[in-house]
Amino acid sequence: SKGNPKTPLDGVGSKLSADDLKKYITNPKSVKPDSKMLANPNLPAEDLDALIVYLQTLTKK
């Protein structure tokens, strides 16, 4: 699969809580001031919740 090798999502589900993921997705610079990720403040709540559920399945094996 493709992705950014500098910031892989491997294990993100075991590193960050649902609240932390939500905060990072909607306003990444509030969590990491030098983040290059774009903010997604208008992502519909249903989509945000689904994304967080998915990200939480990405745990280290």
Secondary structure, DSSP 8 states (H G I E B T S, - for coil): ----TTS--TTHHHHS-HHHHHHHHH-HHHH-TT--S---TTS-HHHHHHHHHHHTT----
